[in-house]
Structure formats: C-alpha cells, structure tokens
C-alpha cells in the first residue's frame, strides 16, 4: 500500500545521506500516473529541500498532486546540476516554447529548491 507523507515546510529541514545511499534510485510518482526515476544524490543536490529530505527517507515519493511536466523540469535541473557540479539555477534549461514560468517558480518554492530563484 502506498503512503503519502506530509512534511511541514520548515526552513530548518535537513537531510543526511551516507555513502552508497547516494546511488539509490528514487521514484517520484506524478500527476497522470507518470514516474520520474532519479538517484538520491540528484534530489539531495539542493540541501535542505523537501525533495532531499524525502529522498533520504524513502524510495518512492508521492507527487500525484503535482504537475508532471514541471516536476520533470525541476528534476532535470537538479540532475544537470549534480552531473556538472554547478549551481542548480545555472544548470537549468527549459524548452523554447516554455511559458509556465510562474508555475515553475511556485513548484521550486513548494519543494524548497531555492537555488533556482537566484536566476529568475
């Protein structure tokens, strides 16, 4: 049975991930039944984010109430940042026809991925 974990959006959120745990796969289930798979170290790139906290505690994160396209962009930015070692906002890119900036910023704020705000 799937469980939905509710976290208080508190600025003191911290996450601790050790050793081989960084290579563990985490699945994010998004609206429309989609699944985004990534590694703990990707979601932990933005230390203190809700995604980092959840990834340190579980292998599946229920995001069914969140927009799948925006979640993919958010995770892709974290992935590029983790791969390149750059700041989250600097590794971020969107399709040319992208027009949901306010929604994307709201999504980043919801998950406490604050590195993006410096570049908008």
MISEDREN-374158 format. One record per residue (C-alpha): residue number from 1; residue in three letters; x, y, z. Coordinates in nm, 4 decimals. Layout:
N
{rec NUM ALA {X Y Z}}
...
This chain:
120
{rec 1 UNK {0.0000 0.0000 0.0000}}
{rec 2 UNK {0.1294 0.3452 -0.0892}}
{rec 3 UNK {0.1500 0.6043 0.1819}}
{rec 4 UNK {0.1536 0.9798 0.1441}}
{rec 5 UNK {0.3910 1.1580 0.3751}}
{rec 6 UNK {0.3136 1.5114 0.4788}}
{rec 7 UNK {0.6017 1.7341 0.5797}}
{rec 8 UNK {0.5912 2.0700 0.7433}}
{rec 9 UNK {0.7528 2.3233 0.5111}}
{rec 10 UNK {1.0031 2.4426 0.7654}}
{rec 11 UNK {1.3267 2.6237 0.6734}}
{rec 12 UNK {1.5188 2.4010 0.9152}}
{rec 13 UNK {1.4622 2.0871 0.7062}}
{rec 14 UNK {1.7838 1.8919 0.6795}}
{rec 15 UNK {1.8723 1.5623 0.5223}}
{rec 16 UNK {2.1537 1.3206 0.5850}}
{rec 17 UNK {2.2549 1.0703 0.3213}}
{rec 18 UNK {2.5549 0.8443 0.3657}}
{rec 19 UNK {2.7909 0.6545 0.1327}}
{rec 20 UNK {2.6256 0.4095 -0.1090}}
{rec 21 UNK {2.2882 0.5544 -0.0211}}
{rec 22 UNK {2.3597 0.8335 -0.2727}}
{rec 23 UNK {2.3263 0.5872 -0.5619}}
{rec 24 UNK {1.9882 0.4525 -0.4502}}
{rec 25 UNK {1.7111 0.5075 -0.7062}}
{rec 26 UNK {1.4124 0.7163 -0.6013}}
{rec 27 UNK {1.0829 0.7134 -0.7911}}
{rec 28 UNK {0.8607 1.0202 -0.7968}}
{rec 29 UNK {0.5010 0.9397 -0.8901}}
{rec 30 UNK {0.3482 1.2471 -1.0552}}
{rec 31 UNK {0.0056 1.3522 -1.1809}}
{rec 32 UNK {-0.1337 1.1395 -1.4608}}
{rec 33 UNK {0.0389 0.8251 -1.3334}}
{rec 34 UNK {0.3839 0.9173 -1.4624}}
{rec 35 UNK {0.7002 0.8130 -1.2821}}
{rec 36 UNK {1.0291 1.0029 -1.2713}}
{rec 37 UNK {1.3284 0.7949 -1.1639}}
{rec 38 UNK {1.6466 0.9522 -1.0352}}
{rec 39 UNK {1.9153 0.8994 -0.7728}}
{rec 40 UNK {1.9227 1.0194 -0.4129}}
{rec 41 UNK {2.2317 1.2316 -0.4886}}
{rec 42 UNK {2.0357 1.4216 -0.7554}}
{rec 43 UNK {1.7469 1.5085 -0.5231}}
{rec 44 UNK {1.9986 1.5907 -0.2483}}
{rec 45 UNK {2.1770 1.8473 -0.4660}}
{rec 46 UNK {1.9720 2.1247 -0.3071}}
{rec 47 UNK {2.0481 2.0507 0.0574}}
{rec 48 UNK {1.7588 2.1360 0.2847}}
{rec 49 UNK {1.4923 2.0903 0.0177}}
{rec 50 UNK {1.1822 1.8834 0.0806}}
{rec 51 UNK {1.2916 1.6533 -0.2063}}
{rec 52 UNK {1.6294 1.5940 -0.0370}}
{rec 53 UNK {1.4573 1.5163 0.2925}}
{rec 54 UNK {1.2082 1.2743 0.1375}}
{rec 55 UNK {1.4751 1.1047 -0.0778}}
{rec 56 UNK {1.6854 1.0401 0.2322}}
{rec 57 UNK {1.3899 0.8598 0.3941}}
{rec 58 UNK {1.2108 0.6659 0.1199}}
{rec 59 UNK {1.2461 0.5133 -0.2256}}
{rec 60 UNK {0.9132 0.6342 -0.3621}}
{rec 61 UNK {0.7782 0.9870 -0.3284}}
{rec 62 UNK {0.4121 1.0530 -0.3960}}
{rec 63 UNK {0.3794 1.3679 -0.6089}}
{rec 64 UNK {0.0452 1.2851 -0.7711}}
{rec 65 UNK {-0.0857 1.6281 -0.6767}}
{rec 66 UNK {0.1978 1.7989 -0.8687}}
{rec 67 UNK {0.2268 1.8772 -1.2427}}
{rec 68 UNK {0.4383 1.6064 -1.4096}}
{rec 69 UNK {0.5922 1.8362 -1.6720}}
{rec 70 UNK {0.7060 2.0872 -1.4105}}
{rec 71 UNK {0.8424 1.8106 -1.1873}}
{rec 72 UNK {1.0434 1.6737 -1.4814}}
{rec 73 UNK {1.1949 2.0171 -1.5443}}
{rec 74 UNK {1.2776 2.0560 -1.1764}}
{rec 75 UNK {1.4399 1.7122 -1.1502}}
{rec 76 UNK {1.6216 1.7648 -1.4802}}
{rec 77 UNK {1.7718 2.0882 -1.3449}}
{rec 78 UNK {1.8831 1.9077 -1.0293}}
{rec 79 UNK {2.0260 1.6229 -1.2394}}
{rec 80 UNK {2.2245 1.8556 -1.4661}}
{rec 81 UNK {2.3497 2.0442 -1.1642}}
{rec 82 UNK {2.4547 1.7228 -0.9884}}
{rec 83 UNK {2.6299 1.5939 -1.3027}}
{rec 84 UNK {2.8155 1.9172 -1.3725}}
{rec 85 UNK {2.8775 2.0305 -1.0159}}
{rec 86 UNK {2.7259 2.3720 -1.0915}}
{rec 87 UNK {2.4677 2.5788 -0.9100}}
{rec 88 UNK {2.1132 2.4460 -0.9601}}
{rec 89 UNK {1.9921 2.7612 -1.1371}}
{rec 90 UNK {2.2901 2.7704 -1.3715}}
{rec 91 UNK {2.2262 2.4140 -1.4919}}
{rec 92 UNK {1.8604 2.4840 -1.5571}}
{rec 93 UNK {1.7086 2.4975 -1.9064}}
{rec 94 UNK {1.3568 2.4787 -2.0498}}
{rec 95 UNK {1.2137 2.4119 -2.3967}}
{rec 96 UNK {1.1983 2.7144 -2.6287}}
{rec 97 UNK {0.8185 2.7284 -2.6173}}
{rec 98 UNK {0.8015 2.7145 -2.2362}}
{rec 99 UNK {0.5561 2.9673 -2.0914}}
{rec 100 UNK {0.4813 2.8429 -1.7390}}
{rec 101 UNK {0.7444 3.0433 -1.5501}}
{rec 102 UNK {0.5234 3.1365 -1.2560}}
{rec 103 UNK {0.4130 2.7769 -1.2112}}
{rec 104 UNK {0.7714 2.6504 -1.2303}}
{rec 105 UNK {0.8892 2.9020 -0.9712}}
{rec 106 UNK {0.5970 2.8019 -0.7481}}
{rec 107 UNK {0.6938 2.4357 -0.7909}}
{rec 108 UNK {1.0549 2.5074 -0.6927}}
{rec 109 UNK {0.9356 2.7009 -0.3882}}
{rec 110 UNK {0.6953 2.4227 -0.2893}}
{rec 111 UNK {0.9835 2.1727 -0.2794}}
{rec 112 UNK {1.2232 2.4263 -0.1210}}
{rec 113 UNK {1.4585 2.4212 -0.4205}}
{rec 114 UNK {1.5789 2.7770 -0.3635}}
{rec 115 UNK {1.8831 2.7772 -0.5913}}
{rec 116 UNK {1.6546 2.8465 -0.8863}}
{rec 117 UNK {1.5267 3.1770 -0.7517}}
{rec 118 UNK {1.8672 3.3437 -0.7909}}
{rec 119 UNK {1.8476 3.3129 -1.1701}}
{rec 120 UNK {1.4888 3.4200 -1.2410}}
